Amino acid sequence: MIRRLAVPVLPALFLLALAACDGGMKDQSDYQRADEPGSALFEPIPDGTVPRGMLERAAEVLAPPVPPDPWRGRERFAIHCTPCHGIAGQGDGIVVRHGFPQPPSFHEPAMRALDLAAIVAIVTEGPGAMPSYADRIAPEDRWHIAAYVKALQLSQMPDGEMAP
């Protein structure tokens, strides 16, 4: 019996509630944009502000906590990076041979142009098909890996080519 009453009553209640809305919220006199001068409700966001809960992640990319050690980076690279990027960083790791998308070679000009902080950001955030390693690789180890990648790039440069 309740279902028989609910079927015609619920749509009618919905239509009544919808008719009561006159769109008055957009016409309120108290409305002031947050970026307008004198807005007391929302102050402009200062430069360098980091969202709540993201301070640690932002600090990981800003500056290395210790001087990066390429030898430690080599060890971490072998564990975390060689399955996709290969031993020499050519993008020819074992997973690529089994159908995974090929990552870019570290020896392409665009990759050589990256600085340590950019490499750390890539490891931290994981662009494209690459997952984020923020939860798998400690922040200081990301800096060590970045230093090793730069050393690897130097070791694989063709004769006569200058480092950027």
C-alpha positions as CSV (number, residue, x, y, z in Angstrom):
1,M,0.0,0.0,0.0
2,I,2.8,2.4,0.8
3,R,4.4,1.7,-2.5
4,R,1.2,2.6,-4.4
5,L,1.0,5.9,-2.6
6,A,4.7,6.7,-3.0
7,V,4.8,6.3,-6.8
8,P,2.5,9.4,-7.5
9,V,3.5,11.4,-4.4
10,L,7.3,11.4,-4.7
11,P,7.4,13.0,-8.2
12,A,4.9,15.6,-7.0
13,L,7.0,16.4,-4.0
14,F,10.1,16.7,-6.2
15,L,8.3,19.1,-8.6
16,L,7.1,21.2,-5.6
17,A,10.6,21.4,-4.2
18,L,12.0,22.3,-7.6
19,A,9.4,25.1,-8.1
20,A,10.4,26.6,-4.7
21,C,14.0,27.2,-6.0
22,D,14.1,30.7,-7.5
23,G,17.9,30.9,-8.0
24,G,18.2,33.5,-5.3
25,M,21.6,32.4,-4.1
26,K,23.4,34.0,-7.0
27,D,21.7,37.3,-6.3
28,Q,22.6,37.6,-2.6
29,S,24.0,40.9,-1.7
30,D,26.7,39.4,0.6
31,Y,28.4,37.6,-2.3
32,Q,31.9,38.8,-2.9
33,R,34.6,37.1,-5.0
34,A,37.6,35.8,-3.1
35,D,40.0,37.6,-5.5
36,E,38.3,41.0,-5.1
37,P,40.1,43.6,-3.0
38,G,38.7,43.8,0.6
39,S,37.4,40.3,0.6
40,A,37.6,39.3,4.3
41,L,36.3,35.8,3.8
42,F,39.1,34.5,1.6
43,E,42.5,36.0,1.6
44,P,44.7,35.7,-1.5
45,I,46.8,32.5,-1.4
46,P,50.4,33.3,-0.7
47,D,53.1,32.1,-3.1
48,G,54.7,28.9,-2.0
49,T,51.5,27.6,-0.3
50,V,51.3,23.8,-0.2
51,P,47.9,22.0,0.2
52,R,47.3,20.4,3.5
53,G,48.7,16.9,3.7
54,M,51.1,17.6,0.8
55,L,54.0,19.3,2.7
56,E,56.2,16.2,2.9
57,R,55.7,15.4,-0.8
58,A,56.5,19.0,-1.8
59,A,59.6,19.1,0.5
60,E,60.9,15.9,-1.2
61,V,61.1,17.6,-4.5
62,L,62.4,21.0,-3.3
63,A,65.9,20.2,-2.2
64,P,67.9,17.0,-1.5
65,P,68.1,16.2,2.2
66,V,71.7,14.9,1.9
67,P,74.3,15.2,-0.9
68,P,73.1,12.7,-3.6
69,D,75.3,9.6,-3.8
70,P,75.3,8.0,-7.3
71,W,76.6,4.7,-5.9
72,R,73.5,4.4,-3.6
73,G,71.5,5.5,-6.6
74,R,72.9,2.7,-8.7
75,E,71.8,0.2,-6.1
76,R,68.3,1.7,-5.9
77,F,68.1,2.1,-9.7
78,A,68.9,-1.6,-10.1
79,I,66.0,-2.6,-7.8
80,H,63.3,-0.2,-8.9
81,C,64.1,1.1,-12.4
82,T,65.8,-1.5,-14.5
83,P,62.7,-3.7,-15.0
84,C,61.3,-0.9,-17.3
85,H,64.3,1.3,-18.2
86,G,67.0,-1.4,-18.5
87,I,70.5,-1.5,-17.1
88,A,71.8,1.3,-19.4
89,G,68.6,3.4,-19.2
90,Q,67.7,2.8,-22.9
91,G,64.1,2.0,-22.1
92,D,64.6,-1.7,-22.9
93,G,63.8,-3.4,-19.6
94,I,62.4,-6.9,-19.2
95,V,58.8,-5.7,-18.9
96,V,59.0,-4.0,-22.3
97,R,59.9,-7.4,-23.9
98,H,56.7,-8.7,-22.3
99,G,54.4,-6.1,-23.8
100,F,54.6,-3.2,-21.4
101,P,54.8,0.3,-23.0
102,Q,58.4,1.3,-23.7
103,P,59.6,4.2,-21.5
104,P,61.7,7.0,-23.0
105,S,65.5,6.5,-23.1
106,F,67.4,8.5,-20.6
107,H,69.8,9.4,-23.4
108,E,67.3,11.4,-25.5
109,P,68.1,15.1,-25.6
110,A,64.9,16.0,-23.7
111,M,65.8,13.6,-20.9
112,R,69.4,14.8,-20.7
113,A,68.2,18.3,-20.2
114,L,66.4,17.4,-17.0
115,D,68.0,18.5,-13.8
116,L,68.1,16.4,-10.6
117,A,64.9,18.0,-9.2
118,A,63.0,17.3,-12.4
119,I,64.0,13.6,-12.2
120,V,63.0,13.4,-8.5
121,A,59.6,14.9,-9.4
122,I,59.2,12.3,-12.2
123,V,60.0,9.4,-9.8
124,T,57.7,10.9,-7.1
125,E,54.7,11.6,-9.3
126,G,55.1,9.1,-12.1
127,P,54.0,10.6,-15.4
128,G,52.2,8.6,-18.1
129,A,52.2,4.8,-17.7
130,M,54.9,5.1,-15.0
131,P,53.4,4.8,-11.5
132,S,54.3,7.1,-8.6
133,Y,57.1,5.7,-6.5
134,A,56.5,8.1,-3.6
135,D,55.3,5.2,-1.5
136,R,58.0,2.8,-2.6
137,I,61.2,4.8,-2.7
138,A,62.4,6.9,0.2
139,P,62.8,10.7,-0.6
140,E,66.6,10.6,-0.1
141,D,66.9,7.5,-2.3
142,R,65.0,9.4,-5.1
143,W,67.7,12.0,-5.1
144,H,70.4,9.3,-5.2
145,I,68.7,7.7,-8.2
146,A,68.5,11.0,-9.9
147,A,72.3,11.5,-9.4
148,Y,72.9,8.0,-10.8
149,V,70.7,8.8,-13.9
150,K,72.8,11.9,-14.6
151,A,76.0,9.8,-14.2
152,L,74.5,7.1,-16.5
153,Q,73.7,9.8,-19.1
154,L,77.3,11.1,-18.9
155,S,78.7,7.6,-19.3
156,Q,76.6,6.9,-22.4
157,M,77.3,10.1,-24.3
158,P,78.8,9.7,-27.7
159,D,82.4,10.8,-28.1
160,G,82.9,14.4,-28.6
161,E,79.4,15.4,-27.4
162,M,79.4,17.9,-24.5
163,A,77.2,17.5,-21.5
164,P,74.3,20.1,-21.2
